[in-house]
């Protein structure tokens, strides 16, 4: 099948990729209703400028330890490490403050903290947020479930933890292919620095086992370059909205997100798009079909 290549002019953005990702994650809760691109809205409102070490608000409701003591409705903070446990109050303060700032009133909702190991859970990352019962305004951000409890989009929990400088524990593992462009407009010299790998980890929401830069043919066909290609035996689409599966154990960022992030990440104003022309379905008259009605 003949392939056609188009090079389209991308949108010029002045933010660096880390800022784009951070702003995106913090604006996930910004729109009061689901848009045509869920959880991805303006990229214009930065996170609260309060220092990560500054307390934003003293909670009026104590945090209850243990799922068996958790009433309904409640927000549940799930942890695995001692550091994460010690930062439960600060994490919930920040999350509730930000939700309130975006018009989601959860000040009087119950708060619980649960050790994932004690519950026998394997969530994608820790700390994570769950909800028990119906909490108006938060249901739209539930992307998965565990034991009947809604899991808030993992990218939100990761963003709050990273903002507060809490070490995130990832249970998913991934190999990342950085697929470079082929033309002089899209090909860039990518340096695999530790900071670069941390950024990839925040995008994949998984522990990055290895990174490989590809300047020619990737292990599976991609629809656009430059791009990120992820290989994992874990389902990278679970619990987030911007990842899609494109082959056996292969994933990439959905186009509506990737075109922005890749453009800014590779610092290029051009993106190469590859696709196969669509073949008309059988028995459907089209222009050029000799059986089309006149």
Order of alpha helices (4+ residues) and beta strands (2+ residues): beta-alpha-beta-beta-alpha-alpha-beta-alpha-beta-beta-beta-beta-alpha-beta-beta-alpha-beta-beta-beta-beta-beta-alpha-beta
